Amino acid sequence: MKYLGGYPEHIQTQARQLLEQGKLADLLARKYSQQHSVRTDKALYDYVMALKNQAMRAAPAINKVTYDSRLQVLHSALGLHRASSRVQGGKLRAHSEIRIAALFKETPPEFLKMIVVHELAHLKEMQHNKAFYQLCLHMEPNYHQYELDLRLYLTQRDSVRRQSDSGVETS
C-alpha cells in the first residue's frame, strides 16, 4: 500500500480488501474503461498546451513536453516540471519543460489529465500547498478522485507485477 500511505487507514483497508478479493482491477476497469489517444510527444505537447491555454493563459511558456521512460513510479516521479533561466548575450532566457512518465501512454484519459494538471500547477506554485491544490481543482474539479484512483491503479499494477514475478497466475 505504498501509493496510499498518506490516505486514512479506512481507505487503505478498503483498498487492501478489494485487492485481496481480486475486485480492484474490475472496479477500476468499469470506472475507467477508455484509453486516450495521446501517444506521441507531439500529441502530448498539443494536449498540455490546450489545457494550459484553457486554464492558465498567463502562466509562463512551456518549451518542451515529452513522455519520459526514465521517470520511474518507484522513485515517486510520475511527472516532472523543470524550469531554468540563463543569461545569453545580456538577455535572460527562460526554459520550461514538462516530462510525463511513459506509463501514462496507456492509461485512462482521466489519469493523464490528472498528472498534466499537476505539472501545470507547478508553473505557478512550486510547493504542494493549499494554493497548489486549489489550482489543480480549478483545472480539473475531480482532481482528488482521479489522484486516489490513480494510486489504486498503481497499487493494482504493482500487485500484478509482483504476482507474475513470483510465478503466481493472475486472472
VMD Tcl script that builds the backbone (N, CA, C; Angstrom):
set m [mol new atoms 513]
animate dup $m
set s [atomselect $m all]
$s set {name element resname resid chain x y z} {
  {N N MET 1 A 0.819 -1.202 0.000}
  {CA C MET 1 A 0.000 0.000 0.000}
  {C C MET 1 A 0.863 1.267 0.000}
  {N N LYS 2 A 2.034 1.181 -0.637}
  {CA C LYS 2 A 2.950 2.325 -0.612}
  {C C LYS 2 A 2.391 3.562 -1.306}
  {N N TYR 3 A 1.524 3.373 -2.292}
  {CA C TYR 3 A 0.958 4.518 -3.005}
  {C C TYR 3 A -0.166 5.183 -2.225}
  {N N LEU 4 A -0.649 4.516 -1.195}
  {CA C LEU 4 A -1.768 5.038 -0.408}
  {C C LEU 4 A -1.337 5.472 0.987}
  {N N GLY 5 A -0.046 5.606 1.202}
  {CA C GLY 5 A 0.499 5.906 2.520}
  {C C GLY 5 A -0.065 7.149 3.192}
  {N N GLY 6 A -0.412 8.173 2.443}
  {CA C GLY 6 A -0.915 9.405 3.038}
  {C C GLY 6 A -2.419 9.416 3.252}
  {N N TYR 7 A -3.085 8.349 2.884}
  {CA C TYR 7 A -4.545 8.290 2.997}
  {C C TYR 7 A -4.959 7.677 4.332}
  {N N PRO 8 A -6.171 7.984 4.798}
  {CA C PRO 8 A -6.649 7.436 6.071}
  {C C PRO 8 A -6.668 5.905 6.059}
  {N N GLU 9 A -6.561 5.337 7.235}
  {CA C GLU 9 A -6.490 3.881 7.380}
  {C C GLU 9 A -7.699 3.176 6.770}
  {N N HIS 10 A -8.888 3.754 6.902}
  {CA C HIS 10 A -10.075 3.074 6.369}
  {C C HIS 10 A -10.023 2.960 4.843}
  {N N ILE 11 A -9.418 3.917 4.174}
  {CA C ILE 11 A -9.265 3.833 2.717}
  {C C ILE 11 A -8.232 2.771 2.361}
  {N N GLN 12 A -7.136 2.732 3.107}
  {CA C GLN 12 A -6.116 1.714 2.869}
  {C C GLN 12 A -6.682 0.313 3.100}
  {N N THR 13 A -7.483 0.167 4.149}
  {CA C THR 13 A -8.091 -1.134 4.463}
  {C C THR 13 A -9.044 -1.558 3.355}
  {N N GLN 14 A -9.863 -0.644 2.904}
  {CA C GLN 14 A -10.809 -0.958 1.834}
  {C C GLN 14 A -10.061 -1.341 0.557}
  {N N ALA 15 A -9.006 -0.624 0.234}
  {CA C ALA 15 A -8.211 -0.929 -0.956}
  {C C ALA 15 A -7.554 -2.299 -0.821}
  {N N ARG 16 A -7.028 -2.587 0.352}
  {CA C ARG 16 A -6.378 -3.886 0.600}
  {C C ARG 16 A -7.385 -5.024 0.425}
  {N N GLN 17 A -8.590 -4.847 0.958}
  {CA C GLN 17 A -9.629 -5.868 0.824}
  {C C GLN 17 A -10.014 -6.080 -0.638}
  {N N LEU 18 A -10.216 -5.006 -1.377}
  {CA C LEU 18 A -10.554 -5.120 -2.800}
  {C C LEU 18 A -9.442 -5.830 -3.572}
  {N N LEU 19 A -8.207 -5.529 -3.238}
  {CA C LEU 19 A -7.062 -6.149 -3.892}
  {C C LEU 19 A -7.004 -7.641 -3.578}
  {N N GLU 20 A -7.156 -7.985 -2.298}
  {CA C GLU 20 A -7.101 -9.394 -1.875}
  {C C GLU 20 A -8.245 -10.216 -2.459}
  {N N GLN 21 A -9.408 -9.600 -2.629}
  {CA C GLN 21 A -10.573 -10.289 -3.187}
  {C C GLN 21 A -10.543 -10.319 -4.713}
  {N N GLY 22 A -9.543 -9.686 -5.310}
  {CA C GLY 22 A -9.447 -9.648 -6.765}
  {C C GLY 22 A -10.472 -8.740 -7.426}
  {N N LYS 23 A -11.007 -7.791 -6.676}
  {CA C LYS 23 A -12.055 -6.914 -7.197}
  {C C LYS 23 A -11.561 -5.528 -7.612}
  {N N LEU 24 A -10.343 -5.173 -7.234}
  {CA C LEU 24 A -9.848 -3.828 -7.514}
  {C C LEU 24 A -9.701 -3.586 -9.017}
  {N N ALA 25 A -9.141 -4.549 -9.728}
  {CA C ALA 25 A -8.952 -4.384 -11.176}
  {C C ALA 25 A -10.292 -4.210 -11.886}
  {N N ASP 26 A -11.287 -5.000 -11.508}
  {CA C ASP 26 A -12.610 -4.900 -12.134}
  {C C ASP 26 A -13.262 -3.554 -11.841}
  {N N LEU 27 A -13.149 -3.106 -10.603}
  {CA C LEU 27 A -13.717 -1.812 -10.214}
  {C C LEU 27 A -13.119 -0.688 -11.057}
  {N N LEU 28 A -11.794 -0.686 -11.179}
  {CA C LEU 28 A -11.115 0.355 -11.962}
  {C C LEU 28 A -11.450 0.236 -13.450}
  {N N ALA 29 A -11.539 -0.990 -13.950}
  {CA C ALA 29 A -11.862 -1.194 -15.371}
  {C C ALA 29 A -13.272 -0.706 -15.700}
  {N N ARG 30 A -14.200 -0.910 -14.784}
  {CA C ARG 30 A -15.570 -0.420 -15.005}
  {C C ARG 30 A -15.622 1.108 -14.952}
  {N N LYS 31 A -14.890 1.674 -14.015}
  {CA C LYS 31 A -14.917 3.119 -13.823}
  {C C LYS 31 A -14.160 3.859 -14.930}
  {N N TYR 32 A -13.073 3.253 -15.397}
  {CA C TYR 32 A -12.211 3.885 -16.396}
  {C C TYR 32 A -12.018 2.918 -17.563}
  {N N SER 33 A -13.006 2.830 -18.412}
  {CA C SER 33 A -12.986 1.839 -19.492}
  {C C SER 33 A -12.298 2.341 -20.762}
  {N N GLN 34 A -12.020 3.608 -20.849}
  {CA C GLN 34 A -11.435 4.186 -22.059}
  {C C GLN 34 A -9.926 4.377 -21.905}
  {N N GLN 35 A -9.243 4.439 -23.045}
  {CA C GLN 35 A -7.850 4.860 -23.070}
  {C C GLN 35 A -7.753 6.072 -23.984}
  {N N HIS 36 A -6.837 6.942 -23.700}
  {CA C HIS 36 A -6.680 8.138 -24.525}
  {C C HIS 36 A -5.866 7.816 -25.778}
  {N N SER 37 A -5.823 8.773 -26.675}
  {CA C SER 37 A -5.079 8.583 -27.926}
  {C C SER 37 A -3.825 9.458 -27.977}
  {N N VAL 38 A -3.414 9.999 -26.852}
  {CA C VAL 38 A -2.241 10.883 -26.791}
  {C C VAL 38 A -1.004 10.001 -26.605}
  {N N ARG 39 A -0.435 9.541 -27.724}
  {CA C ARG 39 A 0.646 8.556 -27.667}
  {C C ARG 39 A 2.029 9.119 -27.981}
  {N N THR 40 A 2.083 10.193 -28.743}
  {CA C THR 40 A 3.387 10.748 -29.146}
  {C C THR 40 A 3.704 12.001 -28.338}
  {N N ASP 41 A 4.964 12.387 -28.374}
  {CA C ASP 41 A 5.377 13.612 -27.687}
  {C C ASP 41 A 4.691 14.835 -28.294}
  {N N LYS 42 A 4.522 14.850 -29.595}
  {CA C LYS 42 A 3.843 15.971 -30.260}
  {C C LYS 42 A 2.392 16.060 -29.800}
  {N N ALA 43 A 1.703 14.918 -29.763}
  {CA C ALA 43 A 0.313 14.906 -29.307}
  {C C ALA 43 A 0.232 15.325 -27.840}
  {N N LEU 44 A 1.205 14.898 -27.036}
  {CA C LEU 44 A 1.237 15.285 -25.623}
  {C C LEU 44 A 1.461 16.788 -25.492}
  {N N TYR 45 A 2.367 17.336 -26.268}
  {CA C TYR 45 A 2.613 18.781 -26.238}
  {C C TYR 45 A 1.329 19.538 -26.573}
  {N N ASP 46 A 0.657 19.123 -27.632}
  {CA C ASP 46 A -0.591 19.776 -28.032}
  {C C ASP 46 A -1.646 19.673 -26.933}
  {N N TYR 47 A -1.729 18.505 -26.294}
  {CA C TYR 47 A -2.694 18.269 -25.213}
  {C C TYR 47 A -2.408 19.196 -24.025}
  {N N VAL 48 A -1.139 19.259 -23.629}
  {CA C VAL 48 A -0.734 20.098 -22.495}
  {C C VAL 48 A -0.982 21.571 -22.805}
  {N N MET 49 A -0.627 21.993 -24.001}
  {CA C MET 49 A -0.806 23.399 -24.360}
  {C C MET 49 A -2.288 23.774 -24.407}
  {N N ALA 50 A -3.137 22.868 -24.863}
  {CA C ALA 50 A -4.578 23.141 -24.883}
  {C C ALA 50 A -5.099 23.336 -23.459}
  {N N LEU 51 A -4.673 22.472 -22.537}
  {CA C LEU 51 A -5.089 22.632 -21.132}
  {C C LEU 51 A -4.540 23.924 -20.545}
  {N N LYS 52 A -3.271 24.217 -20.822}
  {CA C LYS 52 A -2.647 25.435 -20.303}
  {C C LYS 52 A -3.377 26.673 -20.834}
  {N N ASN 53 A -3.640 26.699 -22.123}
  {CA C ASN 53 A -4.298 27.864 -22.721}
  {C C ASN 53 A -5.733 28.021 -22.242}
  {N N GLN 54 A -6.366 26.937 -21.886}
  {CA C GLN 54 A -7.741 26.986 -21.387}
  {C C GLN 54 A -7.793 27.527 -19.962}
  {N N ALA 55 A -6.850 27.119 -19.121}
  {CA C ALA 55 A -6.959 27.437 -17.697}
  {C C ALA 55 A -5.878 28.363 -17.153}
  {N N MET 56 A -4.770 28.492 -17.865}
  {CA C MET 56 A -3.633 29.237 -17.314}
  {C C MET 56 A -2.934 30.066 -18.394}
  {N N ARG 57 A -3.662 30.909 -19.070}
  {CA C ARG 57 A -3.087 31.681 -20.179}
  {C C ARG 57 A -1.889 32.524 -19.761}
  {N N ALA 58 A -1.930 33.060 -18.560}
  {CA C ALA 58 A -0.869 33.967 -18.109}
  {C C ALA 58 A 0.341 33.234 -17.537}
  {N N ALA 59 A 0.284 31.913 -17.454}
  {CA C ALA 59 A 1.414 31.150 -16.900}
  {C C ALA 59 A 2.603 31.224 -17.852}
  {N N PRO 60 A 3.791 30.997 -17.330}
  {CA C PRO 60 A 4.985 31.032 -18.183}
  {C C PRO 60 A 4.885 30.036 -19.345}
  {N N ALA 61 A 5.599 30.344 -20.404}
  {CA C ALA 61 A 5.600 29.476 -21.583}
  {C C ALA 61 A 6.239 28.127 -21.266}
  {N N ILE 62 A 5.827 27.110 -22.009}
  {CA C ILE 62 A 6.410 25.773 -21.889}
  {C C ILE 62 A 7.139 25.503 -23.198}
  {N N ASN 63 A 8.428 25.174 -23.090}
  {CA C ASN 63 A 9.229 24.950 -24.285}
  {C C ASN 63 A 9.205 23.505 -24.761}
  {N N LYS 64 A 9.025 22.567 -23.844}
  {CA C LYS 64 A 9.124 21.163 -24.216}
  {C C LYS 64 A 8.202 20.329 -23.335}
  {N N VAL 65 A 7.526 19.358 -23.966}
  {CA C VAL 65 A 6.689 18.406 -23.240}
  {C C VAL 65 A 6.966 17.036 -23.843}
  {N N THR 66 A 7.335 16.071 -23.003}
  {CA C THR 66 A 7.647 14.738 -23.519}
  {C C THR 66 A 7.185 13.656 -22.557}
  {N N TYR 67 A 6.995 12.473 -23.129}
  {CA C TYR 67 A 6.885 11.265 -22.319}
  {C C TYR 67 A 8.310 10.841 -22.002}
  {N N ASP 68 A 8.544 10.433 -20.777}
  {CA C ASP 68 A 9.895 10.064 -20.362}
  {C C ASP 68 A 9.884 8.659 -19.770}
  {N N SER 69 A 10.532 7.734 -20.443}
  {CA C SER 69 A 10.566 6.351 -19.958}
  {C C SER 69 A 11.511 6.194 -18.765}
  {N N ARG 70 A 12.314 7.211 -18.484}
  {CA C ARG 70 A 13.234 7.134 -17.346}
  {C C ARG 70 A 12.573 7.523 -16.027}
  {N N LEU 71 A 11.440 8.212 -16.102}
  {CA C LEU 71 A 10.730 8.543 -14.861}
  {C C LEU 71 A 10.129 7.261 -14.319}
  {N N GLN 72 A 10.452 6.960 -13.114}
  {CA C GLN 72 A 10.023 5.697 -12.533}
  {C C GLN 72 A 9.029 5.926 -11.414}
  {N N VAL 73 A 7.965 5.152 -11.430}
  {CA C VAL 73 A 6.974 5.207 -10.375}
  {C C VAL 73 A 7.626 4.890 -9.037}
  {N N LEU 74 A 8.598 3.989 -9.047}
  {CA C LEU 74 A 9.254 3.589 -7.803}
  {C C LEU 74 A 9.972 4.754 -7.133}
  {N N HIS 75 A 10.394 5.723 -7.911}
  {CA C HIS 75 A 11.089 6.882 -7.350}
  {C C HIS 75 A 10.134 8.042 -7.105}
  {N N SER 76 A 8.850 7.749 -7.078}
  {CA C SER 76 A 7.806 8.739 -6.806}
  {C C SER 76 A 7.774 9.863 -7.831}
  {N N ALA 77 A 8.153 9.579 -9.052}
  {CA C ALA 77 A 8.122 10.609 -10.085}
  {C C ALA 77 A 7.224 10.146 -11.225}
  {N N LEU 78 A 6.029 10.655 -11.247}
  {CA C LEU 78 A 5.108 10.363 -12.343}
  {C C LEU 78 A 5.171 11.447 -13.396}
  {N N GLY 79 A 5.614 12.602 -12.969}
  {CA C GLY 79 A 5.782 13.733 -13.865}
  {C C GLY 79 A 6.840 14.642 -13.279}
  {N N LEU 80 A 7.336 15.526 -14.117}
  {CA C LEU 80 A 8.406 16.408 -13.668}
  {C C LEU 80 A 8.259 17.742 -14.391}
  {N N HIS 81 A 8.337 18.800 -13.637}
  {CA C HIS 81 A 8.351 20.137 -14.215}
  {C C HIS 81 A 9.716 20.735 -13.900}
  {N N ARG 82 A 10.376 21.201 -14.933}
  {CA C ARG 82 A 11.702 21.767 -14.735}
  {C C ARG 82 A 11.752 23.137 -15.396}
  {N N ALA 83 A 12.253 24.105 -14.665}
  {CA C ALA 83 A 12.394 25.461 -15.208}
  {C C ALA 83 A 13.828 25.922 -14.963}
  {N N SER 84 A 14.381 26.602 -15.948}
  {CA C SER 84 A 15.726 27.144 -15.780}
  {C C SER 84 A 15.818 28.492 -16.480}
  {N N SER 85 A 16.751 29.285 -16.017}
  {CA C SER 85 A 16.995 30.601 -16.612}
  {C C SER 85 A 18.486 30.758 -16.845}
  {N N ARG 86 A 18.826 31.357 -17.973}
  {CA C ARG 86 A 20.235 31.597 -18.301}
  {C C ARG 86 A 20.383 32.986 -18.891}
  {N N VAL 87 A 21.529 33.556 -18.672}
  {CA C VAL 87 A 21.848 34.826 -19.322}
  {C C VAL 87 A 22.622 34.490 -20.585}
  {N N GLN 88 A 22.089 34.964 -21.722}
  {CA C GLN 88 A 22.767 34.751 -23.007}
  {C C GLN 88 A 22.882 36.097 -23.714}
  {N N GLY 89 A 24.098 36.585 -23.809}
  {CA C GLY 89 A 24.330 37.854 -24.500}
  {C C GLY 89 A 23.574 39.021 -23.905}
  {N N GLY 90 A 23.495 39.108 -22.621}
  {CA C GLY 90 A 22.827 40.216 -21.967}
  {C C GLY 90 A 21.319 40.051 -21.829}
  {N N LYS 91 A 20.774 38.938 -22.332}
  {CA C LYS 91 A 19.340 38.671 -22.195}
  {C C LYS 91 A 19.117 37.465 -21.295}
  {N N LEU 92 A 18.055 37.542 -20.542}
  {CA C LEU 92 A 17.689 36.423 -19.686}
  {C C LEU 92 A 16.769 35.502 -20.471}
  {N N ARG 93 A 17.150 34.251 -20.631}
  {CA C ARG 93 A 16.358 33.252 -21.349}
  {C C ARG 93 A 15.806 32.245 -20.356}
  {N N ALA 94 A 14.499 32.084 -20.387}
  {CA C ALA 94 A 13.844 31.109 -19.511}
  {C C ALA 94 A 13.466 29.882 -20.339}
  {N N HIS 95 A 13.610 28.730 -19.736}
  {CA C HIS 95 A 13.266 27.469 -20.401}
  {C C HIS 95 A 12.452 26.644 -19.405}
  {N N SER 96 A 11.332 26.131 -19.877}
  {CA C SER 96 A 10.464 25.344 -19.018}
  {C C SER 96 A 10.067 24.081 -19.755}
  {N N GLU 97 A 10.090 22.950 -19.052}
  {CA C GLU 97 A 9.681 21.702 -19.676}
  {C C GLU 97 A 8.887 20.840 -18.704}
  {N N ILE 98 A 8.044 20.006 -19.284}
  {CA C ILE 98 A 7.257 19.052 -18.509}
  {C C ILE 98 A 7.551 17.671 -19.059}
  {N N ARG 99 A 7.855 16.753 -18.166}
  {CA C ARG 99 A 8.080 15.354 -18.535}
  {C C ARG 99 A 7.029 14.519 -17.813}
  {N N ILE 100 A 6.405 13.617 -18.556}
  {CA C ILE 100 A 5.360 12.747 -18.021}
  {C C ILE 100 A 5.852 11.312 -18.142}
  {N N ALA 101 A 5.716 10.530 -17.100}
  {CA C ALA 101 A 6.155 9.134 -17.126}
  {C C ALA 101 A 5.487 8.398 -18.286}
  {N N ALA 102 A 6.261 7.578 -18.982}
  {CA C ALA 102 A 5.785 6.878 -20.173}
  {C C ALA 102 A 4.608 5.954 -19.870}
  {N N LEU 103 A 4.448 5.523 -18.644}
  {CA C LEU 103 A 3.311 4.644 -18.316}
  {C C LEU 103 A 1.982 5.311 -18.607}
  {N N PHE 104 A 1.950 6.651 -18.681}
  {CA C PHE 104 A 0.709 7.370 -18.951}
  {C C PHE 104 A 0.286 7.291 -20.419}
  {N N LYS 105 A 1.126 6.703 -21.269}
  {CA C LYS 105 A 0.715 6.489 -22.660}
  {C C LYS 105 A -0.455 5.511 -22.728}
  {N N GLU 106 A -0.545 4.645 -21.748}
  {CA C GLU 106 A -1.549 3.580 -21.798}
  {C C GLU 106 A -2.421 3.556 -20.545}
  {N N THR 107 A -2.871 4.716 -20.149}
  {CA C THR 107 A -3.780 4.811 -19.006}
  {C C THR 107 A -5.072 5.471 -19.461}
  {N N PRO 108 A -6.074 5.430 -18.621}
  {CA C PRO 108 A -7.308 6.162 -18.944}
  {C C PRO 108 A -7.021 7.663 -19.083}
  {N N PRO 109 A -7.828 8.361 -19.874}
  {CA C PRO 109 A -7.581 9.793 -20.089}
  {C C PRO 109 A -7.645 10.613 -18.800}
  {N N GLU 110 A -8.439 10.172 -17.846}
  {CA C GLU 110 A -8.545 10.910 -16.576}
  {C C GLU 110 A -7.214 10.935 -15.830}
  {N N PHE 111 A -6.444 9.830 -15.913}
  {CA C PHE 111 A -5.167 9.776 -15.209}
  {C C PHE 111 A -4.133 10.662 -15.908}
  {N N LEU 112 A -4.155 10.667 -17.237}
  {CA C LEU 112 A -3.253 11.563 -17.962}
  {C C LEU 112 A -3.576 13.013 -17.627}
  {N N LYS 113 A -4.855 13.342 -17.621}
  {CA C LYS 113 A -5.239 14.726 -17.320}
  {C C LYS 113 A -4.821 15.097 -15.904}
  {N N MET 114 A -4.977 14.185 -14.957}
  {CA C MET 114 A -4.608 14.475 -13.569}
  {C C MET 114 A -3.122 14.815 -13.456}
  {N N ILE 115 A -2.263 14.014 -14.107}
  {CA C ILE 115 A -0.827 14.268 -13.972}
  {C C ILE 115 A -0.420 15.528 -14.724}
  {N N VAL 116 A -1.053 15.802 -15.862}
  {CA C VAL 116 A -0.751 17.031 -16.607}
  {C C VAL 116 A -1.192 18.250 -15.804}
  {N N VAL 117 A -2.376 18.197 -15.228}
  {CA C VAL 117 A -2.862 19.291 -14.380}
  {C C VAL 117 A -1.895 19.525 -13.227}
  {N N HIS 118 A -1.426 18.442 -12.618}
  {CA C HIS 118 A -0.487 18.538 -11.505}
  {C C HIS 118 A 0.785 19.279 -11.940}
  {N N GLU 119 A 1.337 18.873 -13.070}
  {CA C GLU 119 A 2.575 19.510 -13.532}
  {C C GLU 119 A 2.337 20.950 -13.986}
  {N N LEU 120 A 1.192 21.222 -14.603}
  {CA C LEU 120 A 0.882 22.608 -14.983}
  {C C LEU 120 A 0.750 23.501 -13.748}
  {N N ALA 121 A 0.168 22.974 -12.687}
  {CA C ALA 121 A 0.014 23.762 -11.461}
  {C C ALA 121 A 1.377 24.188 -10.914}
  {N N HIS 122 A 2.403 23.364 -11.174}
  {CA C HIS 122 A 3.748 23.726 -10.711}
  {C C HIS 122 A 4.316 24.927 -11.465}
  {N N LEU 123 A 3.722 25.326 -12.561}
  {CA C LEU 123 A 4.181 26.543 -13.233}
  {C C LEU 123 A 3.977 27.767 -12.352}
  {N N LYS 124 A 2.931 27.726 -11.531}
  {CA C LYS 124 A 2.613 28.868 -10.656}
  {C C LYS 124 A 2.956 28.605 -9.195}
  {N N GLU 125 A 2.772 27.387 -8.747}
  {CA C GLU 125 A 3.007 27.034 -7.337}
  {C C GLU 125 A 3.983 25.872 -7.267}
  {N N MET 126 A 5.168 26.115 -6.740}
  {CA C MET 126 A 6.172 25.048 -6.682}
  {C C MET 126 A 5.890 24.048 -5.556}
  {N N GLN 127 A 5.333 24.523 -4.469}
  {CA C GLN 127 A 5.072 23.660 -3.311}
  {C C GLN 127 A 3.683 23.037 -3.401}
  {N N HIS 128 A 3.535 21.871 -2.787}
  {CA C HIS 128 A 2.221 21.230 -2.701}
  {C C HIS 128 A 1.462 21.827 -1.512}
  {N N ASN 129 A 0.986 23.032 -1.701}
  {CA C ASN 129 A 0.278 23.727 -0.629}
  {C C ASN 129 A -1.184 23.937 -1.029}
  {N N LYS 130 A -1.909 24.675 -0.217}
  {CA C LYS 130 A -3.334 24.888 -0.465}
  {C C LYS 130 A -3.569 25.569 -1.816}
  {N N ALA 131 A -2.772 26.572 -2.135}
  {CA C ALA 131 A -2.923 27.277 -3.412}
  {C C ALA 131 A -2.669 26.334 -4.594}
  {N N PHE 132 A -1.706 25.434 -4.439}
  {CA C PHE 132 A -1.398 24.463 -5.485}
  {C C PHE 132 A -2.621 23.580 -5.767}
  {N N TYR 133 A -3.196 23.017 -4.715}
  {CA C TYR 133 A -4.341 22.117 -4.906}
  {C C TYR 133 A -5.588 22.874 -5.369}
  {N N GLN 134 A -5.741 24.132 -4.984}
  {CA C GLN 134 A -6.853 24.925 -5.498}
  {C C GLN 134 A -6.705 25.143 -7.004}
  {N N LEU 135 A -5.485 25.343 -7.445}
  {CA C LEU 135 A -5.225 25.491 -8.873}
  {C C LEU 135 A -5.520 24.181 -9.616}
  {N N CYS 136 A -5.125 23.069 -9.034}
  {CA C CYS 136 A -5.429 21.757 -9.629}
  {C C CYS 136 A -6.937 21.571 -9.754}
  {N N LEU 137 A -7.674 21.923 -8.717}
  {CA C LEU 137 A -9.133 21.789 -8.738}
  {C C LEU 137 A -9.776 22.754 -9.730}
  {N N HIS 138 A -9.167 23.908 -9.915}
  {CA C HIS 138 A -9.667 24.857 -10.917}
  {C C HIS 138 A -9.579 24.237 -12.316}
  {N N MET 139 A -8.476 23.544 -12.592}
  {CA C MET 139 A -8.284 22.945 -13.912}
  {C C MET 139 A -9.045 21.635 -14.073}
  {N N GLU 140 A -9.184 20.882 -12.967}
  {CA C GLU 140 A -9.899 19.602 -13.011}
  {C C GLU 140 A -10.641 19.411 -11.690}
  {N N PRO 141 A -11.953 19.664 -11.686}
  {CA C PRO 141 A -12.734 19.564 -10.452}
  {C C PRO 141 A -12.677 18.185 -9.775}
  {N N ASN 142 A -12.414 17.127 -10.534}
  {CA C ASN 142 A -12.320 15.775 -9.960}
  {C C ASN 142 A -10.879 15.367 -9.660}
  {N N TYR 143 A -10.001 16.340 -9.535}
  {CA C TYR 143 A -8.570 16.071 -9.350}
  {C C TYR 143 A -8.302 15.077 -8.218}
  {N N HIS 144 A -8.878 15.292 -7.048}
  {CA C HIS 144 A -8.579 14.434 -5.891}
  {C C HIS 144 A -9.062 13.002 -6.112}
  {N N GLN 145 A -10.219 12.837 -6.733}
  {CA C GLN 145 A -10.718 11.488 -7.007}
  {C C GLN 145 A -9.817 10.781 -8.014}
  {N N TYR 146 A -9.393 11.496 -9.047}
  {CA C TYR 146 A -8.505 10.893 -10.044}
  {C C TYR 146 A -7.152 10.532 -9.429}
  {N N GLU 147 A -6.679 11.365 -8.513}
  {CA C GLU 147 A -5.404 11.062 -7.858}
  {C C GLU 147 A -5.528 9.791 -7.023}
  {N N LEU 148 A -6.596 9.664 -6.258}
  {CA C LEU 148 A -6.806 8.451 -5.462}
  {C C LEU 148 A -6.927 7.237 -6.376}
  {N N ASP 149 A -7.713 7.355 -7.429}
  {CA C ASP 149 A -7.907 6.225 -8.331}
  {C C ASP 149 A -6.619 5.862 -9.060}
  {N N LEU 150 A -5.802 6.845 -9.385}
  {CA C LEU 150 A -4.502 6.555 -9.987}
  {C C LEU 150 A -3.643 5.775 -9.003}
  {N N ARG 151 A -3.677 6.159 -7.745}
  {CA C ARG 151 A -2.900 5.437 -6.729}
  {C C ARG 151 A -3.402 3.998 -6.576}
  {N N LEU 152 A -4.714 3.819 -6.675}
  {CA C LEU 152 A -5.277 2.464 -6.649}
  {C C LEU 152 A -4.825 1.678 -7.885}
  {N N TYR 153 A -4.820 2.327 -9.034}
  {CA C TYR 153 A -4.375 1.715 -10.280}
  {C C TYR 153 A -2.912 1.269 -10.154}
  {N N LEU 154 A -2.069 2.125 -9.596}
  {CA C LEU 154 A -0.656 1.786 -9.419}
  {C C LEU 154 A -0.480 0.642 -8.427}
  {N N THR 155 A -1.323 0.627 -7.387}
  {CA C THR 155 A -1.291 -0.469 -6.410}
  {C C THR 155 A -1.654 -1.784 -7.091}
  {N N GLN 156 A -2.708 -1.769 -7.902}
  {CA C GLN 156 A -3.127 -2.957 -8.640}
  {C C GLN 156 A -2.027 -3.401 -9.605}
  {N N ARG 157 A -1.452 -2.465 -10.291}
  {CA C ARG 157 A -0.384 -2.752 -11.262}
  {C C ARG 157 A 0.823 -3.380 -10.570}
  {N N ASP 158 A 1.181 -2.852 -9.429}
  {CA C ASP 158 A 2.282 -3.408 -8.627}
  {C C ASP 158 A 1.984 -4.834 -8.190}
  {N N SER 159 A 0.749 -5.064 -7.756}
  {CA C SER 159 A 0.346 -6.382 -7.282}
  {C C SER 159 A 0.453 -7.413 -8.400}
  {N N VAL 160 A -0.020 -7.061 -9.588}
  {CA C VAL 160 A 0.056 -7.968 -10.737}
  {C C VAL 160 A 1.515 -8.249 -11.078}
  {N N ARG 161 A 2.349 -7.220 -11.054}
  {CA C ARG 161 A 3.774 -7.388 -11.354}
  {C C ARG 161 A 4.448 -8.304 -10.330}
  {N N ARG 162 A 4.137 -8.111 -9.059}
  {CA C ARG 162 A 4.719 -8.959 -8.018}
  {C C ARG 162 A 4.284 -10.411 -8.186}
  {N N GLN 163 A 3.003 -10.617 -8.506}
  {CA C GLN 163 A 2.491 -11.980 -8.688}
  {C C GLN 163 A 3.140 -12.640 -9.900}
  {N N SER 164 A 3.325 -11.902 -10.968}
  {CA C SER 164 A 3.945 -12.507 -12.158}
  {C C SER 164 A 5.425 -12.774 -11.916}
  {N N ASP 165 A 6.082 -11.928 -11.117}
  {CA C ASP 165 A 7.492 -12.170 -10.786}
  {C C ASP 165 A 7.660 -13.403 -9.906}
  {N N SER 166 A 6.647 -13.679 -9.068}
  {CA C SER 166 A 6.734 -14.835 -8.174}
  {C C SER 166 A 6.152 -16.100 -8.807}
  {N N GLY 167 A 5.648 -15.988 -10.042}
  {CA C GLY 167 A 5.123 -17.156 -10.735}
  {C C GLY 167 A 3.684 -17.496 -10.411}
  {N N VAL 168 A 2.981 -16.622 -9.678}
  {CA C VAL 168 A 1.589 -16.848 -9.331}
  {C C VAL 168 A 0.724 -16.406 -10.514}
  {N N GLU 169 A -0.234 -17.232 -10.908}
  {CA C GLU 169 A -1.118 -16.876 -12.023}
  {C C GLU 169 A -2.074 -15.783 -11.593}
  {N N THR 170 A -2.351 -14.870 -12.533}
  {CA C THR 170 A -3.320 -13.811 -12.279}
  {C C THR 170 A -4.482 -13.975 -13.221}
  {N N SER 171 A -5.639 -13.457 -12.821}
  {CA C SER 171 A -6.805 -13.581 -13.699}
  {C C SER 171 A -6.903 -12.407 -14.631}
}
mol reanalyze $m
mol bondsrecalc $m
mol representation Tube
mol addrep $m
